[in-house]
Amino acid sequence: MASKYDSWTAPAYATLHSEPIISRFESMTSEGQLATDLTILQCQATSQSIKEVLVYSVLASNAATSCLTSTKAMGDMRILPWIRENANKRLKAERTVVVMNDFIDGATCDTCVEMSRERFSWPAVALWGRKGVWRTQEVDM
C-alpha cells in the first residue's frame, strides 16, 4: 500500500470554516513529502463530526441543511485559491499530489489542471540511468 502525507486530521477537519484546513495545508512541507509516496490535500470539512451540526442536519433533513452542501461552497471559495497560489510553492518533492474534495466540480478541476500545468513546467534534466531507463533530476530553480 502506498504511504501518504495527508492534510486530514479529525480535529482540524471537524469545522464549519476553511481556516483550520488551510492551517493544515500551511503546516505541510516538501521535506514531509519525502518519506511518502503520495501527498494528499483534502478540501472537504467534516462538519458532521460536530455533534450539534449533525443533530441539526438530521432534524431539519433536507438538501439545504446537509452538512456537505452547507460547508462545501463556502470552504472551496477560500481553500481552492489557497491551493492554486501556494501548494506548488510549498510541496516541491517529486511526489504525486492528490487534491480531494467531496464531489468534483469545475473549480476543483480547474485548480488541479492549473497545478499540474505548473508542476509539469518545472525544470528537470533527463538522465540516462542504468539498464537504459530514463529518469529525471530536479534542477535548482
Sequence and secondary structure as in RCSB ss.txt:
>XXXX:A:sequence
MASKYDSWTAPAYATLHSEPIISRFESMTSEGQLATDLTILQCQATSQSIKEVLVYSVLASNAATSCLTSTKAMG
DMRILPWIRENANKRLKAERTVVVMNDFIDGATCDTCVEMSRERFSWPAVALWGRKGVWRTQEVDM
>XXXX:A:secstr
   EEE   HHHHS SSSHHHHHHHHT  HHHHTT SEEEEE    GGGSHHHHHHHHHH SGGG HHHHHHHHH
HHHHHHHIIIIIHHH  SSSEEEEE SS  HHHHHHHHHHHHHHHTS EEEEE GGG EEEEE   
